[in-house]
Amino acid sequence: MKKNIFKILSNISFYIGLALFAYYIYDFIASRAGLPVDVCPFDNSRPFAIAATCFLIISLILSFFEKKKEKADKTSDEQKDDTKDKK
């Protein structure tokens, strides 16, 4: 069975975003321990947070274009029934 390209791209971007977010959280916690009280650790790892957010948003957007198996099967079955009724 051929997979939908949007589903594959959505899954890839989701896992990349998840990995970047996990690294960001690890880096945030690790760098926070060695910083003074009023210093924000977000400034050092901002690109990872932005990249993770972008990949997760892309994954969400691509998930709207995925073909749903149940809906696709129902519509094809309904179309077959309609053509039988017309004959």
N, C-alpha and C positions, 0 to 999 in steps of 0.2 A: 504494500500500500504506500502510495506516495504521500509524504508529509507536506503539510502546507509550509511554504517558505516563511510566512509571517510568524508561525508558531516557533520555528527553529530560531529565527532572529530574535524573537521575544525572549525565548529561554536563554540564549547566549547573552543578550544584554542584561537580563536579570541576574545571571550568575556572575557576570563581570561586576555589575553594580554591587551585588552582595559581597563579593570578595574585597572590593575597594572600601566598602563601608566597614567591613570587619577589620581591615588594616587601619582604617582611620580611627576606629574606636580603640584599637590596641595602641596606636601611636599617641592618641590623645591621653590615654591613661598613663602610659609610660613616660611621656614628656612632662606631664603634670606633676609627677613626683619630684622632679629636680628643679622646678621653677619657683621663684619667689611668690608671695601671696597674691599680689595684684597683677600678675602677668597672665595673659590669655594664651593658652596653648593652641587655640584654633588658628591663630595667625600663621603658625609654622606648617600646618597640614591642610590649609584651605583648598588647595587644588584637588586633593583626594576627596574631600567632602563634596566639592562641586561636581567632580567627575562621577562619583557614586550616585549623586542625586540625578544627574543627567541620564546615566544609563538606566536607572530605575524608572524615570519618567518615560524614556524611550520604550522600555519594556511594557509599561502600562499602555502607551499609545498603540504599540503594535498588537497588543492583545485584543484590541477592538476589531482588528482586521482578520483575526483568525477565523477559519471556518469551524463552525460547531458541527460535530459529527452527527448528533441527534437531529439537529435542524436540517442539515443537508440530506439525511436519509428520509426524513418525513416529507420534505418538499419533493424529492424525487419519487417517492411512493405516491404522493398525491397527484403528481403529474402523470404517472402511469395510470392511475385510476381514472383521471379525467380523459385521457386518450381512449381508454376502453369504453367509457360511457358514451363518447361521441360516435363510436363505430357502431 
